[in-house]
Amino acid sequence: MSTSAAIPPATVKIYYGYGHMHDLIIYGHVLKQVPTARKYTNNILSNIIHLLKLFFVKPLPCVKVRLHWRKQICYGKTEHDGFFKFEWVSDDPVAAGWHMVTVDALDEHDKVISSAFGQIFIPHSTQYAFISDIDDTVMVSHSATIFRRLRALFTKNPKSRRAFEDVVSHYNLLSLSHTTQDVPNPFFYVSSSEWNLYEDLVDFFQHNRLPKGTFLLSQMKRWYQLFKTGKTKHEAKLIKVYRILKVFPKQKFVLFGDNSQADPFIYEIIVRKHPQSIFAVYIRNVVKKNETVTKGLLDSIKQAGIHTCLFKTNEEAIKHSQDIGLISING
């Protein structure tokens, strides 16, 4: 008789993956407990309760996971926080566009206890690709002030959170720039926000009709770490961007961020390491006292032959994108 404890009922969560030619990547979590579907309301108490539930998730460590990709099967195990990552080489060529995968969570007898479908996006190698921060770049978040950030998190929901004016228009123009609607330019949303907030972020992007893309977030936190949300070390963000660049060696990237935290410093380091991969860097000027330092870092980036734009409104950023040929005058 086995002495190991039985694995409790599980939920598999898969996040949008990405790849280039044969090399594919997808992430996810296996959790024992997940929040129920959100009911959108302006009731502050309901929003607070929902947010708290997001941080009461119970990850399942060391669970065997199995990925189905066409005729291929790959195996792995979840980490201590329930996180899993599959990187594999497809036996067959992969066309540009979205593709389906399946991930199973297995018990000790390889019986399926939970399954989920996921999607992977493959761009054309000649397309532009966009890496964007979320908080204070796309979504008004007040990241520089922890109290204001937490107030927005606790009292708002994905449909009441505010996107910066014209950011939707700008990103949708970029999504279809020099390509077709069936294979839009890829977007990667890299953030210090935790995986706990994934569904809320996806809902926010869908509600605002922002381009569909791959999210790369930070390690899940538990309820007692809630007041440290968004405070993941910035080295982790740098590593995530490096990994994207490595997967897409032929792609020209455009980086979007803001100067509320460390984006200008991170992007300046990236340009020094990979100048051949970067076409342009955009920084939203949301913290006036950081403007001088930000301009200095952008000047350094410009010296590497990279287009730069420090902007307050997306109207300015759209004009700059037109001037450098990133989008056409007609959109």
C-alpha positions in Angstrom: 0.0 0.0 0.0 1.4 3.4 -1.0 2.3 5.8 1.8 2.2 8.9 -0.5 -0.7 11.2 -0.1 -3.2 11.4 -2.9 -3.2 14.5 -5.0 -6.3 16.6 -4.4 -8.6 17.6 -7.2 -6.8 20.1 -9.4 -7.3 22.8 -11.9 -4.9 23.3 -14.8 -4.4 26.9 -15.9 -2.6 27.5 -19.2 -1.4 30.9 -20.4 -0.9 32.0 -24.0 2.4 30.6 -25.3 4.6 31.5 -28.2 7.3 30.2 -30.5 9.4 30.6 -33.6 9.6 28.0 -36.4 10.0 24.7 -34.5 10.8 26.0 -31.0 7.7 26.4 -28.8 7.1 27.5 -25.2 4.0 27.5 -23.0 3.4 28.2 -19.3 0.8 27.4 -16.7 -0.1 26.5 -13.1 -1.7 23.5 -11.4 -3.8 24.7 -8.5 -6.0 23.0 -5.9 -8.3 26.0 -5.4 -9.1 28.8 -7.8 -11.5 31.7 -7.5 -15.0 31.4 -8.9 -15.9 33.5 -12.0 -16.0 37.2 -11.4 -19.2 39.1 -11.3 -18.6 42.7 -12.4 -20.0 45.3 -10.1 -19.2 48.8 -8.8 -19.6 47.5 -5.2 -16.2 48.1 -3.6 -16.7 45.3 -1.0 -17.3 42.8 -3.8 -14.2 43.9 -5.6 -12.1 43.6 -2.4 -13.4 40.1 -1.7 -12.6 39.0 -5.3 -9.1 40.4 -5.1 -8.5 38.6 -1.8 -9.7 35.3 -3.3 -7.1 35.7 -6.1 -4.3 35.5 -3.4 -5.9 32.6 -1.6 -5.1 30.2 -4.4 -3.4 26.9 -3.4 -0.7 25.8 -5.8 0.0 22.1 -6.2 3.8 21.3 -6.3 5.5 18.3 -7.8 2.4 17.3 -9.9 3.2 15.4 -13.1 1.9 17.2 -16.2 1.6 16.0 -19.7 1.5 18.2 -22.9 -0.2 17.0 -26.1 1.0 18.8 -29.3 -0.2 17.2 -32.5 1.3 13.7 -32.3 3.9 14.6 -29.7 3.7 14.1 -26.0 5.9 15.8 -23.4 6.1 15.3 -19.6 7.1 17.6 -16.8 6.4 18.5 -13.2 5.1 21.5 -11.4 7.5 23.6 -9.3 7.0 24.5 -5.6 4.4 27.1 -6.5 2.5 24.9 -9.0 4.1 26.5 -12.0 5.0 24.5 -15.1 6.8 25.4 -18.3 7.1 23.3 -21.5 9.8 24.1 -24.1 9.9 21.7 -27.0 10.8 21.3 -30.6 7.9 20.5 -33.0 8.5 17.5 -35.2 6.5 19.2 -38.0 6.8 22.7 -39.4 4.5 25.2 -37.6 2.7 27.8 -39.7 2.3 31.4 -38.6 -0.8 32.0 -36.5 -2.5 30.5 -33.3 -2.3 26.8 -32.5 -3.9 24.7 -29.8 -2.3 22.5 -27.2 -3.6 20.4 -24.3 -2.1 19.9 -20.8 -3.1 17.2 -18.4 -2.4 17.0 -14.7 -1.8 13.4 -13.7 -1.9 11.5 -10.4 0.7 9.0 -9.2 -0.9 6.3 -11.4 -0.8 8.6 -14.5 -4.6 9.0 -14.3 -5.8 12.4 -15.6 -7.2 14.5 -12.8 -7.6 17.7 -14.8 -7.0 19.0 -18.3 -7.0 22.4 -20.1 -6.6 23.8 -23.6 -4.0 26.4 -24.4 -2.9 28.5 -27.4 0.5 29.3 -28.9 1.2 32.1 -31.3 3.7 31.9 -34.1 4.5 35.1 -36.0 6.1 35.5 -39.4 9.9 36.1 -38.9 9.6 39.3 -41.0 7.1 40.9 -38.7 7.6 43.5 -36.0 7.2 42.3 -32.5 6.2 44.4 -29.4 7.1 44.0 -25.8 5.0 46.2 -23.5 4.9 46.8 -19.8 1.3 47.0 -18.4 1.0 49.1 -15.3 1.3 52.8 -16.1 2.2 52.0 -19.7 -1.2 50.6 -20.8 -3.3 50.7 -17.6 -3.4 53.6 -15.1 -2.0 51.9 -12.0 0.0 54.5 -9.9 2.8 52.0 -9.5 5.2 54.6 -8.0 2.9 54.9 -4.9 2.0 51.7 -3.2 -1.1 53.1 -1.4 -2.6 54.4 -4.7 -1.7 51.2 -6.5 -3.4 49.1 -3.8 -6.5 51.4 -3.8 -6.9 50.9 -7.6 -6.4 47.1 -7.2 -8.9 46.8 -4.3 -11.6 49.2 -5.5 -11.7 48.6 -9.2 -12.4 45.7 -11.5 -11.1 44.9 -15.0 -14.0 46.8 -16.6 -13.7 49.9 -14.4 -9.9 50.1 -14.6 -8.8 52.9 -16.9 -6.6 52.5 -20.0 -4.5 55.6 -21.1 -6.3 57.6 -23.8 -5.5 56.5 -27.3 -3.3 53.5 -26.2 -5.9 51.1 -27.7 -5.8 52.9 -31.0 -2.0 53.0 -31.0 -1.6 49.3 -30.1 -4.2 48.2 -32.6 -2.5 50.2 -35.4 0.8 48.6 -34.4 -0.8 45.1 -34.3 -1.7 45.3 -38.0 1.3 47.3 -39.2 2.8 45.8 -42.4 0.9 42.6 -41.9 -2.6 41.0 -42.3 -5.4 40.6 -39.8 -5.1 36.8 -39.8 -1.5 37.0 -38.6 -1.2 40.2 -36.5 2.1 41.4 -35.1 2.9 39.6 -31.8 2.5 41.4 -28.5 4.3 40.3 -25.3 2.9 41.9 -22.1 5.7 41.7 -19.5 4.8 42.9 -16.0 5.9 42.8 -12.4 2.2 41.9 -11.6 1.7 38.4 -10.3 0.1 35.4 -12.1 -2.7 35.7 -9.5 -3.9 38.7 -11.6 -3.8 36.9 -15.0 -7.6 36.6 -15.5 -8.2 40.1 -14.5 -5.5 41.4 -16.9 -6.9 39.3 -19.7 -10.4 40.6 -19.0 -9.1 44.2 -19.0 -7.4 43.7 -22.4 -10.4 42.0 -23.9 -12.8 44.7 -22.5 -10.7 47.5 -24.0 -10.1 45.6 -27.2 -6.4 45.7 -26.9 -4.3 43.3 -29.1 -4.3 39.7 -28.0 -0.9 38.7 -26.8 1.3 36.6 -24.5 1.5 37.6 -20.8 4.7 37.1 -18.9 4.0 37.9 -15.2 5.7 37.3 -11.9 5.6 34.5 -9.4 2.3 33.9 -7.6 2.0 35.4 -4.2 -0.1 34.2 -1.2 -2.6 36.3 0.7 0.0 37.4 3.3 2.2 38.8 0.5 -0.6 40.9 -1.0 0.8 44.2 0.1 4.0 43.4 -1.8 2.1 43.0 -5.1 4.0 44.4 -8.1 7.2 44.6 -6.2 9.0 41.7 -7.9 12.7 42.4 -8.5 13.3 44.1 -11.8 16.1 41.6 -12.8 13.3 39.1 -13.3 11.7 41.4 -15.9 15.0 41.8 -17.7 15.4 38.0 -17.9 11.9 37.6 -19.4 12.7 40.1 -22.1 16.0 38.4 -22.9 14.2 35.1 -23.2 11.8 36.5 -25.8 14.6 38.0 -27.8 16.4 34.7 -27.8 13.4 32.8 -29.2 13.0 35.4 -32.0 16.5 36.1 -33.4 15.2 37.5 -36.7 12.5 39.7 -35.3 12.7 43.5 -34.9 11.3 44.5 -31.5 9.7 47.7 -30.2 9.8 48.2 -26.4 7.1 50.1 -24.5 7.4 51.1 -20.8 7.1 54.0 -18.4 9.4 55.9 -16.0 7.5 55.1 -12.8 9.9 52.4 -11.9 12.8 50.7 -13.8 11.7 50.3 -17.4 14.2 53.0 -18.9 17.1 51.3 -17.1 16.0 47.8 -18.2 15.6 48.8 -21.8 18.9 50.7 -21.9 20.6 47.5 -20.7 18.8 45.4 -23.3 19.8 47.8 -26.1 23.5 47.6 -25.0 23.3 43.8 -25.1 21.0 43.3 -28.2 21.1 46.5 -30.3 20.5 44.5 -33.5 17.1 43.2 -32.2 15.6 46.6 -31.2 13.9 49.0 -33.6 12.5 51.5 -31.2 12.0 52.3 -27.5 8.9 54.2 -26.1 8.7 55.5 -22.6 5.6 57.1 -21.1 6.6 60.1 -19.0 4.3 59.5 -15.9 6.7 60.7 -13.1 8.0 64.2 -13.7 10.9 64.0 -11.2 12.3 61.0 -13.3 12.2 62.9 -16.6 15.8 64.1 -16.6 17.2 60.6 -15.9 14.9 59.1 -18.4 16.0 61.5 -21.1 19.6 60.6 -20.4 18.9 56.9 -20.8 17.0 57.5 -24.0 19.9 59.6 -25.4 22.2 56.6 -24.7 19.8 54.3 -26.5 19.5 56.7 -29.5 23.3 56.7 -29.8 23.1 53.0 -30.6 21.0 53.9 -33.7 17.6 53.0 -32.0 14.5 55.2 -32.4 13.3 56.6 -29.1 10.2 58.5 -27.9 9.5 60.0 -24.5 5.8 60.7 -24.5 2.9 61.8 -22.2 0.0 61.0 -24.5 -0.4 58.2 -27.1 -1.3 60.9 -29.6 2.4 61.9 -29.5 3.5 58.3 -29.7 1.2 57.6 -32.7 2.8 60.6 -34.5 6.2 59.3 -33.8 5.3 55.8 -35.0 4.1 57.4 -38.3 7.3 59.5 -38.6 9.6 56.4 -38.4 7.4 54.2 -40.7 6.2 51.9 -38.0 2.6 52.6 -39.0 1.3 54.1 -42.1 -0.5 57.5 -42.2 -3.7 55.7 -43.0 -3.2 53.2 -40.1 
